[in-house]
């Protein structure tokens, strides 16, 4: 009856004695571990799964035996205990099944802990959903680049890192020229197409370490870590040229020319906040607009 109950439960259960010899391996573990009970029972846990032989894991086992404690292994910290193939609708997104595991004491008739039970729950789909929701909360719904909330968080992190280590970074503000005219003339659906095309164009030019975010409306912000003003200006000039060359077609008939004006600023020792860095880049952006648009201007100070 004991074995039938273990096999009927929809979680994995491994039981071992206090010497780490496996004494039971239920049907769930057979299916996902791809090993029959007779291949596992009677063998040492660390012989079967040598990666578990760590001071932390052994210490957890001793705590269960000595004090009758329950120990939990969170997926967020450990990802998995047993390297099983992932299952479920989102299995392709993971190398191994994501698991929440717990360890419990099994006592004999005299109340002494004689065995340890490890219970394994497959949480792969839940982890995928959590990650997807987290990613969605960080992206702009239209352009699929980072949103303003994520930008503010990253800017604060980069600025704090700069204050601690002195490793500066640059910030660029990009604004689509004459975007109101584009919307008024061709419609807001076409304007949305312009925003999405521009985002893809910038993504193809910028470095993998750079962060592009939609600042609001037709304005974008580009964070360039470990980049001086000259390097940032060079990257932004490539972006400006790429945008000028990109094709956005209206009603499958005519390509509408699109350009951007860009302002670039760099962290300085006297800079008091990342908000001030945004203002400096914005000042440079307006200078680009005043000089005729479709150009990159570096902030030259007050």
C-alpha positions, 0 to 999 in steps of 0.5 A: 500500500505504501508503494502504491500511494507513493506512485500515485502522488503527482510529485517526485519522492526519493527516500534515503537512509541516514547514510545517503543510500536510496531506499525508494524512488517513486513512479514520478521519479522513474518517468522524469528521471528516466531510471527504473526503481531497481536501477536506483534503490540500494545505491548511494545518492552522491554516486547517482547525483555527484553534483549534490555532494556539496557542504550546503546540501550535506548540512541540510541533510544533517539538520533533518536527521539531528533536529527533525527539521524540514528544509526547502530548496527554492527554485529561485535559488537552486533552479533544480536538484535533479537534472531532469528533462523539462516538460510542459508547454514551455519546456523548450525555454529551459535546459532542465526542469525547474524544481521546487524541492523540500526535504523532510524527516521520516521517523521510525517507531521509536520517534528517531529519524531513520530516513530522509524524504526528498520531494520534487515539484515540477514548476517549469511552466510557472517559472516561464510565466513569471519570467514572461510577466517580468519581461512584459513589465519592463517592455514598451508594448508598442516598440518592444524596447525597454519602457520608462520604468525600466529605464529609470531603474537602470539609470539609477543603477548605472549612476550609483555604480559610477559614483562608487567606481568612477566608471562613467557612462553616456546617455543619448536622447533621440527624437523623431523629427517632424513626427507630428507632421507624420501622424497628421499626414499619414495617420497614427497607424503609420506613426506606430509603424515608424516607431517600431521600425526605428526601434528595430533599426536602432537595435541592429546598430547599437551594442549588446551592452547598450539599453534602448528605451522609449522615453515617451511619445516619439522620444527614445533614450539610449544608455551607453555603459563604459562609453566616453562622449566621443564613443557615444557620439560615434555610435549615435551618428551610426544610428542617425545614418541608419534611421535616415536610410531606413524604409518606411512605406505608406500604403505600399506606395511610397517610402516616407523619409524619417530622420532623428535628432540626437543629444548626447551627454556624459557623466562627470564628477560634479554630476549630482544625479541621473536626472541631471544627466537626462537634462544635459542630454535633452539640452544637447537634443534641443541644440540639434533641433535648433541647428536644423535637425537630423544631427547629433550634438554632444553636450558642451556644458552650461 
